[in-house]
Amino acid sequence: MKEKFNKFQIIYRFPIFFIGLFIYLIFKKNFSVFHKQLIYLNYFYNGDLTKIPFASFFFNSQEETGSISQLINKGYMIEEKFLEKEEIIKIYKFISKKINKIKFNRIEDFHLKLSENLKLINNNKITIENEELINEDIFKDIIKKKYVREILDNYFGNKKKIIDILSLSITQNMNSKTIEDSAQMYHYDMDRLNWIKFFIYLTDVENAHGPHQFIENTHKPGEISSKILSYGYKRLDEGEINNIYDNKLIKTFTGNSGKLIVENTKGLHRGKLPKKDFYRIMLTMSFTTSRFGSPMNKIPINNLDQNFKKYLNENRIEFF
Ligand SMILES: [Fe+2]
């Protein structure tokens, strides 16, 4: 009796199994199609039509490197001509006043004199920050740029925006052994809840000048491998990164002076160390919407001129 029952089971189990498999496959297929449509809907919503099959045929299929949707989706956006030559010269004049105290007429003379001066400064990074910058017209003008306001409004929406880093840095290579404690190793920032950083090149940056690097997508939750997360604040070297991430995702931003990179530095990034006798000048601005997080040096705003204060008020921009 027992044996008969087993035979019966085997005969009927086959078709039941195949019917089950068939239903499962149909469900799985539809589910994945449904899931894909949700993803495409998201691309459509973000204006990233280039990722949708067919749509990319009708719309410009070139990467929109200067769009907010790219900043949201990939973690960075680029504007090649953010600053005009005249604006860069104003900053060079400011640097001359602060560092070499020598007047110059031509940009080449500025660089010649600065590189002589830099050799005398035995430091990889020279930084001029906050209060030393904020009362200079050129830096106020940069903060006031329409392009900056548009990025902030599009990214953060209606919330108030807080400037918590304003920093001008000159990076050179005096002693490469000191790189371990600097931003020249890959790391992710954890200063606040939500922020974006503006990196503005003030010199032409080729490979020798130590370009900024960012690993696409790593600003998104779950995209930094658990191995890296387990290191905590430890900074990572190139070899380790190359083992984990596809080369295509490692973005190296070379470009001319005046180039702007806006980045969500929750993602992995670093500034490469310049080669010997090369240097990079860069302005960094960080904007956040919440003061929650590590205490920062307050930027003193008592002496701000009325016009600038009015602009900040009207646009809901504050200093940390
Ligand atoms: Fe950083």
Residues whose N, C-alpha, C, O or C-beta is under 5 A from the ligand:
A	BS01	LIG	D189
